[in-house]
């Protein structure tokens, strides 16, 4: 007859083993864990790898490029382009594509700028035009922003005014100068009227385009959170439409600057002061092509400088805040 006694282990004999039920369950628990770890398979490993990758993405901090490399990447291409233009200009001057009195060289234009600098009038020309352009653009911003919101959000107003704004935007600004002179005479009001008529349609149309690109889900979410009326416009609509609105502002500045130059070039009077447009007209009256080209260079430099120093940093900040820049700039 077989014995039913359970063999006693040395640990149990010494009294160090756990109670009977626990001693039987401990190996089973260990074996179960081993089987679970072995049976996890490739799927568990893939999940762990995916989680690790997501954690790395969340904790990764974008590294900015060194300052010298950033400056070289941004400044070198424009400098090369300017050097190529100057070289072509000098070559045209050297081979007399046009007579020298019609096409002076870069050195002649530089001397014309130097003369105005030594006279102490160069900065006054630039400041007069920049201050006029900034003031006119600010007033156009105040008028164009509510007008754009009204056109974008009220369908009857959009049907009535929308095509007119598009037509005004495509109308050359210089066409308004004769009418403004008849209305206001040779005064500052003429210049500012031309600037406003050139800039307001661009700002309003830019805001309309930005509002049209806002997902309707954003507006519904804002209304659900209680952002309605002016609060919804301030906290939901304008921030969501900011990229398109900013593009409209850039275009509005370009139109206001062009309109200002056209007004200053045509509406000339000693009472109006002297801006870059008057400097350009002064070179035309005196048949001084070096001064004409010098004024053109100054107009170009101011326009590009405002774009690079004001609008480009704001645009980068807006796009970076929305995660639309692939690399830190």
C-alpha positions, 0 to 999 in steps of 0.5 A: 500500500502506497504511503500518503505522507508528503516528503518533508524538505530540509527547510520545512524541517528547520522551520524556515519555510512558509506556511503550507499554502504559500509554499505551494503558490509561490513557485506557481506565481513565479512560473506564471510571471515567466510565462506572461513575460515570455508570451508578451511577444513582439507586440508588447515590444513594439508598444514599448518602443512606440511609448519610448519614442513618444516620450522622446518626442515630448521631452526633446527640446529643439536646438537652435543653430549657432549664431554665426551659422544662422547669420551666414545662412540668412545674410549670405544669399542676399549679399551674393544676390546684391553682389551679382546685381552690382556686377551686372550694373557695373558691366552695363556701365563699362560697356556703355549699354546706355550713355553714362548720363543715362545709366551712371555706374554704382560709384556715381550713385554712391557719390550722389548719396554721399553728397546728400549725406554731407548736406545733412538732408538724406535722413530728413528725406527718409524720415519724412517718408517713413513717418508718413507711411507709418501713420497712414498704415496705422490709420488704414489698420484701424479702418481696415480691420473692422471693415474686414470683420464686417465683410467676413461675418455679415453675408449681405455686407460681403455680397455688397462690398466684397467685390468693390474691395477686390476691385479697389485692391487691383486699382493702381494707387497712382490713379487716386492722386489726381482725384485727391489733389482736386478734393484736398489740394496740394496738402498732406490730406492728399497724400494720406488719402492716397495711402488709405485708398491703397492700404485699406482694401488689402488689409480688409481682404487679408482679414477676410481670407484669414477668417474664411480659413478658420475651421468651423469647429473652432467657432463652435468650441468658442461658443460652447465655452461662452466666447460669443460676440466681441469676446469670440472675435477677440479670443477665437476668431482673430487668433485663428485668422492671424496668419491670413491677417498677417499676410494682409498686413504685409500686403497693406504695407506694400500698397501703402508704401507704393501709394505714398511714393506715387503721391509724393512724386506727383503732389510736390510743394514746398509746404509738404516737406521733402520725402523720397518721392520729392527727391526722386522728382528733384532728380528728374527735374534736374536730369540727374540720373545718379540722384534718380537711381539713388532715390530708387535705391533708398525707396527699395532699401526702406521697403525691404528693411521694414519687411525684414525688421518688422513683419518677418519676425512677427510672422516667424513668431506666429508660425512657430507658435502654431508649429508650422516651422520645421526648424527653429529660425 
